[in-house]
Amino acid sequence: LADPDAMAFVKATAELVALRRAHEALRDASSTQISLAHTNTALAFARVVESSGASAIVAFNCESRPARMTLPVSEKMRGVSDGVEFYEPLAGESSTITVSGGSLTLELPPNGFRVLVRA
């Protein structure tokens, strides 16, 4: 593709498809979906595979400015307590977020999203 925007879109789509294939909680149809937050401008949910404990969190910001979300993961997700780590595969495994005070706090880019999986 000669158009840089089209190439960036194709690359991003390929990365999301690979992420879905690589993580059980994102690909398994038997995953339970748990609502973590929902407003007019933001949405976050978790997908959990009860049999294995695999879990992922997906958060969307539909505003044209950055947003911060505090997600009550310990309250809504069994087995997730303070000290549990999630990492962001699209940002590299060194990008981890730790549950603190029963919650995960995420900074979301404008009109963007983040996908986290349990470490």
Secondary structure, 3 states (H helix, E strand, C coil): CCCHHHHHHHHHHHHHHHHHHHCHHHHCCCCEEEEEEECCCEEEEEEECCCCCCEEEEEEECCCCCEEEEECHHHHCCCCCCCCEEEEHHHEEEEEEECECCEEEEEECCCCEEEEEEC
